[in-house]
């Protein structure tokens, strides 16, 4: 193994677990083993929660302007260690180094937003009647938990850690067992930045720890990012235990391409959206609906797709099982009558034969009933459907049960507005292939892409990570 066995991080220290089982962490880039991660038990979670409970009184009483000083220093450390963090992210996740750099840069942006929270949680005060004032203040919840996925080992933890902790909570982080190394390094940087022991704790494991988090009586809120199937389970289990929960699930993002779209720009956006991070992101374009005659644009999409080279500017998918599943979707589409314009199956990278790569794949003449049109593939694959009218294209988009993102490519402003108002998605782009909002705007979809109220990033996260205290005041004499 390249790295030492992974341990849990509790009360500011790396500690052994009670786990009797471990799992190998394998680099998707070349198939080499990196480390062993423990599959912790609920007893290990109890230790982490106890440490967080003990840290909470002092941390929550620390003024927020002092709390965010930790994140000013943490931001500096992320910048200082950017190359190291990007390399680690690439190594354990399989994405390209440049994509990993972009992920760390996004983590820096998220941390920068957290440092602005003192200006956003000032509360309100109003004289509601003569001699009576009412004020509000945001109060931390206590111990909270964040369950994060494999596809963004640094960014998604930083969706939750800076905001939740800066607002006064103490956190249990449960990384994906497939990519635990980045989370551990983030914890070390936070300690170096001055975060008190016990405020952030990491418990590694699999489904047992997820269930234990949902059930633990001392955890007040749970955020989850992952597949829709698991998001539903987490949301139902956490809320049945009277916790607040936001669970972000999967997606099937549709790009509506109109004949007047700028061909080169559209093709570049579509190809980048479907292949970025090897398609392993919930904002990836996985379905395109061409309205009318867009063959000239599809030809250019294929040209752009052929410029994407596995092992060069396209990373690996997370593991062998994922590669096999993605290629199975492509096979099924071909058998069902779709046409494979660019074929990424059976991809091997010279010198990295143990890596798990799928090449960029463009599938045309897909029908809405095919599995590649309905289900989240999570790979560098785009399925192209045809529609005669914009309304027909919208009916295809609206029939999709997910609702993370959609985009329209057109030069017609009125038509763009028409689609924005009718597409059923929480994030909609115009001539933008990956319509991710930047801070202070929050990330979050609709329908079966999100369960719960509110968001875990941006301004909306304040409402999720705090509770509101209302204080009417009357007859209070000033001292002195």
C-alpha positions as CSV (number, residue, x, y, z in Angstrom):
1,X,0.0,0.0,0.0
2,X,1.2,3.5,-0.8
3,X,-0.3,5.1,2.3
4,X,-0.6,3.9,5.9
5,X,-3.9,2.3,7.0
6,X,-6.6,4.9,7.4
7,X,-7.9,5.7,10.8
8,X,-10.8,7.6,12.2
9,X,-10.2,11.2,13.2
10,X,-11.8,11.9,16.6
11,X,-11.1,14.8,19.0
12,X,-8.2,16.0,17.0
13,X,-6.4,12.7,16.8
14,X,-6.1,9.7,14.5
15,X,-7.5,6.8,16.4
16,X,-7.8,3.1,15.7
17,X,-11.3,1.7,15.2
18,X,-13.2,-1.3,16.5
19,X,-13.6,-2.5,12.9
20,X,-12.7,-6.1,12.0
21,X,-13.2,-5.5,8.3
22,X,-11.3,-3.2,6.0
23,X,-11.6,-2.3,2.3
24,X,-8.9,-1.6,-0.1
25,X,-8.7,1.9,-1.7
26,X,-7.7,1.4,-5.3
27,X,-6.6,4.2,-7.7
28,X,-8.8,4.2,-10.8
29,X,-5.9,5.7,-12.7
30,X,-3.9,2.5,-12.8
31,X,-5.5,0.0,-10.5
32,X,-2.8,0.2,-7.9
33,X,-3.7,-0.1,-4.2
34,X,-3.4,3.1,-2.1
35,X,-4.5,2.2,1.4
36,X,-6.9,0.2,3.6
37,X,-10.0,1.9,5.0
38,X,-11.8,0.6,8.1
39,X,-15.5,-0.3,8.0
40,X,-16.2,1.3,11.4
41,X,-19.0,0.3,13.8
42,X,-21.7,2.3,15.6
43,X,-19.4,2.2,18.6
44,X,-16.9,4.2,16.7
45,X,-19.6,6.7,15.8
46,X,-20.5,7.0,19.5
47,X,-17.0,8.1,20.3
48,X,-17.0,10.7,17.6
49,X,-20.4,12.1,18.6
50,X,-19.3,12.3,22.3
51,X,-16.2,14.3,21.2
52,X,-18.4,16.6,19.2
53,X,-20.9,17.0,22.1
54,X,-18.1,18.0,24.5
55,X,-16.7,20.5,22.0
56,X,-20.0,22.1,21.2
57,X,-20.6,24.4,24.2
58,X,-17.3,26.2,23.9
59,X,-17.4,26.4,20.1
60,X,-20.9,27.6,19.8
61,X,-20.3,30.3,22.4
62,X,-17.3,31.5,20.5
63,X,-18.3,34.7,18.6
64,X,-18.8,34.0,14.9
65,X,-16.2,36.6,14.0
66,X,-13.7,34.5,15.9
67,X,-14.9,31.2,14.5
68,X,-14.4,32.4,10.9
69,X,-10.8,33.3,11.6
70,X,-10.2,29.5,11.4
71,X,-11.5,29.5,7.9
72,X,-9.4,32.5,6.8
73,X,-6.4,30.5,7.8
74,X,-7.8,27.3,6.3
75,X,-8.4,29.1,2.9
76,X,-4.7,30.1,3.0
77,X,-3.7,26.5,3.7
78,X,-5.8,25.2,0.8
79,X,-4.1,27.6,-1.5
80,X,-0.7,26.7,-0.1
81,X,-1.3,23.0,-0.5
82,X,-3.3,23.1,-3.8
83,X,-1.0,21.0,-5.8
84,X,-0.7,18.3,-3.1
85,X,-4.5,18.2,-2.6
86,X,-5.1,18.1,-6.4
87,X,-2.7,15.2,-6.8
88,X,-4.3,13.3,-4.0
89,X,-7.8,13.9,-5.4
90,X,-6.7,12.7,-8.8
91,X,-5.0,9.6,-7.4
92,X,-7.9,8.3,-5.4
93,X,-10.8,9.5,-7.6
94,X,-9.4,9.1,-11.1
95,X,-10.1,12.5,-12.5
96,X,-7.5,14.5,-14.4
97,X,-5.1,16.6,-12.6
98,X,-6.5,19.8,-14.1
99,X,-10.0,18.8,-13.0
100,X,-8.6,18.2,-9.5
101,X,-7.1,21.6,-9.4
102,X,-10.5,23.1,-10.3
103,X,-12.0,21.1,-7.5
104,X,-9.6,22.5,-4.9
105,X,-10.2,26.0,-6.3
106,X,-13.9,25.5,-5.8
107,X,-13.2,24.3,-2.2
108,X,-11.3,27.6,-1.7
109,X,-14.3,29.6,-3.1
110,X,-16.6,27.7,-0.7
111,X,-14.4,28.5,2.2
112,X,-14.2,32.1,1.2
113,X,-18.0,32.3,1.3
114,X,-18.0,30.9,4.9
115,X,-15.7,33.8,6.0
116,X,-18.5,36.2,5.0
117,X,-21.1,34.6,7.2
118,X,-20.8,37.2,10.0
119,X,-22.2,39.7,7.6
120,X,-25.1,37.4,6.7
121,X,-26.3,36.3,10.1
122,X,-26.6,39.6,11.9
123,X,-30.3,39.0,12.6
124,X,-33.0,41.6,12.6
125,X,-34.4,44.0,15.2
126,X,-37.6,46.1,15.1
127,X,-39.6,48.2,17.4
128,X,-42.9,46.3,17.0
129,X,-44.9,48.6,19.4
130,X,-44.1,51.5,21.7
131,X,-41.4,50.3,24.1
132,X,-41.3,46.8,22.7
133,X,-38.6,45.5,20.4
134,X,-38.3,42.1,18.8
135,X,-35.0,40.7,17.5
136,X,-33.9,37.4,15.9
137,X,-30.7,35.5,16.0
138,X,-29.4,32.3,14.4
139,X,-28.4,29.6,16.9
140,X,-26.3,26.5,16.1
141,X,-28.0,23.1,16.1
142,X,-25.4,21.1,17.9
143,X,-23.8,17.9,16.5
144,X,-24.5,17.5,12.8
145,X,-23.4,15.0,10.2
146,X,-22.3,15.2,6.5
147,X,-22.3,12.1,4.3
148,X,-20.4,12.7,1.2
149,X,-19.8,10.8,-2.1
150,X,-16.8,9.6,-4.1
151,X,-17.0,11.9,-7.1
152,X,-15.7,15.1,-5.4
153,X,-13.4,14.1,-2.5
154,X,-12.6,17.7,-1.6
155,X,-15.4,19.9,-2.9
156,X,-18.4,18.2,-1.5
157,X,-17.0,18.0,2.1
158,X,-16.3,21.7,1.7
159,X,-19.9,22.3,0.7
160,X,-20.7,21.5,4.4
161,X,-17.7,21.8,6.6
162,X,-17.0,25.6,6.4
163,X,-20.6,26.8,6.6
164,X,-21.9,24.3,9.2
165,X,-18.9,24.8,11.5
166,X,-18.6,28.5,11.1
167,X,-22.2,28.8,12.1
168,X,-21.3,27.1,15.4
169,X,-22.0,23.4,14.9
170,X,-19.7,20.5,15.5
171,X,-19.6,17.9,12.7
172,X,-19.3,14.2,12.0
173,X,-18.0,13.7,8.4
174,X,-18.5,10.3,6.8
175,X,-16.4,10.2,3.6
176,X,-17.0,7.7,0.8
177,X,-15.1,4.6,1.6
178,X,-13.8,4.7,-2.0
179,X,-12.0,8.1,-1.5
180,X,-11.2,8.6,2.2
181,X,-7.7,10.2,1.7
182,X,-8.7,13.7,0.8
183,X,-11.1,14.1,3.8
184,X,-8.3,13.1,6.2
185,X,-5.9,15.7,4.7
186,X,-8.6,18.4,5.0
187,X,-9.0,17.6,8.7
188,X,-5.3,18.0,9.2
189,X,-5.3,21.4,7.5
190,X,-8.3,22.5,9.7
191,X,-6.4,21.5,12.8
192,X,-3.4,23.5,11.6
193,X,-5.7,26.4,10.9
194,X,-6.7,26.4,14.6
195,X,-10.0,24.4,14.7
196,X,-10.4,23.1,18.2
197,X,-10.3,19.4,18.8
198,X,-13.7,17.7,18.6
199,X,-15.3,20.3,16.3
200,X,-14.7,18.1,13.2
201,X,-14.6,14.3,13.5
202,X,-14.3,11.7,10.7
203,X,-15.8,8.2,10.9
204,X,-14.9,5.9,8.0
205,X,-17.2,3.1,6.9
206,X,-20.0,1.9,4.7
207,X,-23.7,1.5,5.1
208,X,-23.6,0.6,8.8
209,X,-22.2,4.0,9.6
210,X,-24.8,5.8,7.4
211,X,-27.6,4.0,9.2
212,X,-26.0,4.7,12.6
213,X,-25.8,8.4,11.7
214,X,-29.5,8.5,10.7
215,X,-30.4,6.8,14.0
216,X,-28.1,8.5,16.5
217,X,-30.1,10.5,19.0
218,X,-27.5,13.1,19.5
219,X,-27.1,14.1,15.8
220,X,-29.5,17.0,15.0
221,X,-29.1,17.3,11.2
222,X,-27.9,15.2,8.4
223,X,-26.8,16.2,4.9
224,X,-26.3,13.6,2.2
225,X,-25.0,13.6,-1.4
226,X,-25.2,10.5,-3.5
227,X,-27.6,8.4,-5.6
228,X,-31.3,9.0,-5.5
229,X,-31.9,5.5,-4.3
230,X,-29.8,6.0,-1.2
231,X,-30.9,9.7,-0.8
232,X,-34.5,8.5,-0.3
233,X,-33.5,6.0,2.3
234,X,-31.3,8.5,4.2
235,X,-34.0,11.2,4.1
236,X,-36.7,8.8,5.3
237,X,-34.6,7.3,8.0
238,X,-33.2,10.5,9.3
239,X,-36.5,12.4,9.4
240,X,-38.3,9.4,11.0
241,X,-35.8,9.9,13.8
242,X,-36.9,13.6,14.0
243,X,-33.7,15.0,12.4
244,X,-33.7,17.7,9.8
245,X,-32.2,16.4,6.6
246,X,-31.3,17.5,3.1
247,X,-30.4,14.6,0.8
248,X,-29.2,15.3,-2.7
249,X,-29.6,12.5,-5.2
250,X,-28.9,11.7,-8.8
251,X,-29.8,13.4,-12.1
252,X,-30.6,13.1,-15.8
253,X,-29.7,16.5,-17.1
254,X,-31.2,17.5,-20.4
255,X,-29.7,19.9,-22.9
256,X,-32.2,21.3,-25.4
257,X,-30.4,22.3,-28.6
258,X,-32.2,24.5,-31.1
259,X,-31.2,24.8,-34.8
260,X,-30.1,28.4,-34.3
261,X,-27.5,27.5,-31.6
262,X,-24.0,28.6,-32.3
263,X,-22.5,25.2,-33.6
264,X,-18.9,25.4,-32.3
265,X,-19.7,26.9,-28.9
266,X,-22.6,24.4,-28.4
267,X,-20.5,21.4,-29.4
268,X,-17.7,22.4,-27.1
269,X,-20.1,22.9,-24.2
270,X,-22.0,19.6,-24.8
271,X,-18.8,17.6,-25.1
272,X,-17.2,19.1,-22.0
273,X,-20.4,18.7,-20.0
274,X,-20.9,15.1,-20.8
275,X,-17.2,14.1,-20.3
276,X,-16.0,16.4,-17.5
277,X,-14.9,14.3,-14.4
278,X,-15.5,11.3,-16.7
279,X,-19.2,12.1,-16.5
280,X,-19.2,11.3,-12.8
281,X,-21.0,14.4,-11.6
282,X,-24.7,15.1,-11.0
283,X,-24.4,18.2,-13.2
284,X,-23.2,16.3,-16.3
285,X,-25.1,16.4,-19.5
286,X,-26.3,12.9,-20.1
287,X,-29.3,13.6,-22.4
288,X,-29.6,15.9,-25.3
289,X,-32.8,16.8,-27.2
290,X,-32.2,18.1,-30.6
291,X,-35.1,20.3,-31.8
292,X,-35.6,20.2,-35.6
293,X,-32.6,19.9,-37.9
294,X,-29.5,20.0,-35.7
295,X,-27.4,17.4,-37.6
296,X,-24.7,20.1,-38.3
297,X,-24.3,20.6,-34.5
298,X,-24.3,16.8,-33.8
299,X,-21.5,16.4,-36.3
300,X,-19.5,19.0,-34.4
301,X,-20.2,17.4,-31.1
302,X,-18.7,14.2,-32.4
303,X,-15.7,16.1,-33.6
304,X,-15.2,17.6,-30.1
305,X,-15.8,14.2,-28.5
306,X,-13.0,12.6,-30.5
307,X,-10.6,15.2,-29.1
308,X,-11.2,13.8,-25.6
309,X,-8.5,11.2,-25.0
310,X,-8.7,8.8,-22.0
311,X,-5.6,9.1,-19.8
312,X,-4.9,12.5,-21.3
313,X,-7.8,15.0,-20.9
314,X,-10.3,12.3,-19.7
315,X,-10.0,10.6,-16.4
316,X,-11.0,7.2,-15.2
317,X,-14.3,6.1,-13.8
318,X,-14.2,5.1,-10.2
319,X,-13.9,1.3,-10.4
320,X,-14.3,-1.8,-12.6
321,X,-18.0,-2.2,-11.6
322,X,-18.8,1.3,-12.8
323,X,-17.0,0.7,-16.1
324,X,-18.9,-2.5,-16.7
325,X,-22.2,-0.8,-15.8
326,X,-21.6,2.1,-18.2
327,X,-20.6,-0.1,-21.1
328,X,-23.7,-2.3,-20.4
329,X,-25.9,0.8,-20.9
330,X,-24.2,1.5,-24.3
331,X,-24.6,-2.1,-25.4
332,X,-28.3,-2.1,-24.5
333,X,-28.9,1.2,-26.4
334,X,-27.2,-0.3,-29.5
335,X,-29.3,-3.5,-29.3
336,X,-32.5,-1.3,-28.9
337,X,-31.7,0.4,-32.2
338,X,-29.7,3.5,-31.2
339,X,-26.7,4.5,-33.3
340,X,-23.3,4.8,-31.7
341,X,-21.6,7.8,-33.3
342,X,-18.5,7.8,-31.0
343,X,-17.8,4.6,-29.1
344,X,-15.9,4.6,-25.9
345,X,-16.3,0.9,-25.0
346,X,-13.3,-1.4,-24.3
347,X,-11.0,1.5,-23.7
348,X,-7.4,0.8,-22.5
349,X,-4.7,3.3,-21.7
350,X,-1.2,2.3,-22.5
351,X,0.9,2.0,-19.3
352,X,-2.2,2.1,-17.2
353,X,-3.8,-1.2,-18.1
354,X,-5.2,-1.6,-14.6
355,X,-7.1,1.7,-14.8
356,X,-10.8,1.8,-15.4
357,X,-11.4,4.1,-18.4
358,X,-14.5,4.6,-20.6
359,X,-14.0,6.7,-23.7
360,X,-16.3,9.6,-24.7
361,X,-19.5,8.1,-26.2
362,X,-22.1,9.8,-28.4
363,X,-25.4,7.9,-29.0
364,X,-27.9,9.2,-31.5
365,X,-31.5,8.2,-32.3
366,X,-32.2,7.3,-28.7
367,X,-35.9,7.1,-27.8
368,X,-37.3,8.2,-24.5
369,X,-38.2,4.7,-23.4
370,X,-34.5,3.4,-23.6
371,X,-32.6,3.0,-20.3
372,X,-29.9,5.4,-21.5
373,X,-32.5,8.1,-21.9
374,X,-34.1,7.5,-18.5
375,X,-31.5,6.4,-16.0
376,X,-28.4,8.1,-14.6
377,X,-25.4,6.5,-16.3
378,X,-22.6,8.4,-14.4
379,X,-20.1,8.1,-17.2
380,X,-18.9,10.1,-20.3
381,X,-21.9,9.3,-22.4
382,X,-24.5,11.5,-24.1
383,X,-27.8,10.2,-25.4
384,X,-29.3,12.2,-28.2
385,X,-33.1,12.3,-28.7
386,X,-34.9,14.1,-31.5
387,X,-38.0,16.4,-31.2
388,X,-39.9,18.3,-33.9
389,X,-40.8,21.2,-31.6
390,X,-39.7,22.9,-28.4
391,X,-42.9,21.8,-26.6
392,X,-42.1,18.2,-27.6
393,X,-38.6,18.6,-26.3
394,X,-39.9,20.1,-23.0
395,X,-42.3,17.2,-22.6
396,X,-39.3,14.8,-22.8
397,X,-37.4,16.9,-20.2
398,X,-40.4,17.2,-17.9
399,X,-41.2,13.4,-18.0
400,X,-37.7,12.7,-16.5
401,X,-38.2,12.1,-12.8
402,X,-35.0,13.9,-11.8
403,X,-34.7,17.7,-11.7
404,X,-31.1,18.7,-11.0
405,X,-30.3,20.7,-14.1
406,X,-31.3,21.6,-17.7
407,X,-29.8,23.8,-20.4
408,X,-30.9,25.4,-23.6
409,X,-28.7,26.4,-26.5
410,X,-30.1,29.1,-28.7
411,X,-29.6,32.7,-29.8
412,X,-33.2,33.5,-29.3
413,X,-33.8,35.2,-26.0
414,X,-37.6,34.8,-26.0
415,X,-37.2,31.1,-26.7
416,X,-34.6,30.8,-23.9
417,X,-37.1,32.5,-21.5
418,X,-39.9,30.2,-22.7
419,X,-37.8,27.1,-21.8
420,X,-36.5,28.5,-18.5
421,X,-40.1,29.0,-17.4
422,X,-41.2,25.5,-18.3
423,X,-38.2,23.2,-17.7
424,X,-38.6,21.2,-14.5
425,X,-35.2,21.6,-12.9
426,X,-33.7,23.6,-10.1
427,X,-30.7,24.9,-12.0
428,X,-31.1,25.9,-15.7
429,X,-28.4,27.2,-18.0
430,X,-28.6,29.3,-21.2
431,X,-25.7,28.4,-23.5
432,X,-24.0,26.9,-20.4
433,X,-23.4,23.2,-20.3
434,X,-22.9,22.9,-16.6
435,X,-25.2,25.4,-14.9
436,X,-23.7,25.3,-11.4
437,X,-24.4,28.5,-9.4
438,X,-21.5,30.3,-7.8
439,X,-21.6,31.4,-4.2
440,X,-23.6,33.0,-2.6
441,X,-26.2,31.2,-4.7
442,X,-27.0,27.7,-3.4
443,X,-26.7,24.3,-5.1
444,X,-29.8,22.2,-5.3
445,X,-32.2,20.5,-7.7
446,X,-35.8,19.6,-7.7
447,X,-38.0,16.4,-7.9
448,X,-36.0,13.2,-7.3
449,X,-32.7,15.1,-7.3
450,X,-33.3,16.5,-3.8
451,X,-35.2,15.5,-0.7
452,X,-35.8,18.0,2.0
453,X,-36.2,21.8,2.3
454,X,-33.4,24.3,1.8
455,X,-29.9,23.7,0.6
456,X,-26.5,23.0,2.2
457,X,-24.5,25.6,0.4
458,X,-24.7,29.3,-0.2
459,X,-27.1,31.7,1.7
460,X,-29.8,29.0,1.9
461,X,-27.4,26.9,4.1
462,X,-27.9,29.3,7.0
463,X,-31.4,28.2,7.5
464,X,-30.5,24.5,7.3
465,X,-27.5,24.7,9.7
466,X,-29.1,27.0,12.3
467,X,-32.4,27.5,14.2
468,X,-34.0,30.9,14.6
469,X,-34.5,32.4,18.1
470,X,-37.0,35.2,18.4
471,X,-36.7,37.6,21.4
472,X,-39.3,40.2,22.2
473,X,-37.9,42.8,24.7
474,X,-39.9,45.2,26.9
475,X,-39.2,47.2,29.9
476,X,-35.5,46.6,29.9
477,X,-33.5,49.4,31.6
478,X,-30.1,50.3,30.4
479,X,-27.4,50.0,33.0
480,X,-25.3,53.0,34.0
